[in-house]
Amino acid sequence: MMARVAVLGAGAWGTALAAVLSGRLQVALWARDPAQAQTIAKTRRNERYLPGIEVPGSVQVGNDLAAAIAGAQLVLVATPVAGMRELLKKFDARTPLVWLCKGFEEGSGLLPHQIVEEVLGGDARCGALSGPSFAAEVARGMPCALTLAARDAAFARESAALLHGGRMRVYYSADLVGVEIGGAVKNVMAIAAGISDGLGLGLNARAALITRGLAEIARLGAAFGGSPETLFGLAGAGDLILTATGDLSRNRRVGLELARGRKLAEILADLGHVAEGVHSAREVARDVWTPKRNGRAGMGWHRIG
């Protein structure tokens, strides 16, 4: 009998992953919007977020959260960081989950694993799936390599093995913080690279910006307890290169439009998707932070400026 997974969030990445995994797993795709769920279930298309891609008939699409996660061996949270906290409040603390979002929570500056710890507690079985992966290419079955990270190495290994297959290679890591920092800050650098290209500063400038940006990301990751090796791997350098140079990158597109003189609010309204780098840039720049241990399990944040 095939294992069952639930994908929560019918955006581009959630839909793509549901489509790819359905070839070898039982997959339930949950959409927050009942109308969207009904449309996808009927047409087997998600034209708003992933046009031109068929959602296989074996994917169970619906708006009932309890039905989606019932019996799931693993729950994949594909909502933006901003929607993660409220969704987690509906989970049992024992639910094995992996999130696909990358960034910091606006206002609190928390990484996704810290949100999980606040809502579900420090014993939650959880991790992050990250790496260079445009949803449109993944959905078409094109090759990609990702990293699944969790503090519990056994959980990371088991979850990676469950998702690994076909043209999607999934490595595992115990460096959750490093993977999350890489995924969050690379979006900020992608906006910067878009601005550089939009201003016509040239390929030399873009290469320098990406390289020096990676060095800063690695230092930031190390400051929070992450491994520099992680930041120079798939979840750091790989994701940064893709997002800063690829034409499918939403964050890069934001930078290109800013360079043309457009207002940020107008750009985001036209984008139709979440560009996590916008929120992450604000949180990274808000204050100077340093990691410390506090009363909560795991890493906390402490303002020093």
Secondary structure, 3 states (H helix, E strand, C coil): CCCEEEEECCCHHHHHHHHHHCCCCEEEEECCCHHHHHHHHHHCEECCCEEEEECCCCCEEECCHHHHHCCCCEEEECCCHHHHHHHHCCCCCCCCEEECCCCCCCCCCCCHHHHHHHHHCCCCCEEEEECCCCHHHHHCCCCEEEEEECCCHHHHHHHHHHHCECCEEEEEECCHHHHHHHHHHHHHHHHHHHHHHHCCCCHHHHHHHHHHHHHHHHHHHHHCCCCHHHHCCHHHHHHHHHHHHCCCCHHHHHHHHHHCCCCHHHHHHHHCCCCHHHHHHHHHHHCCEEEEECCCCCEEEEECC
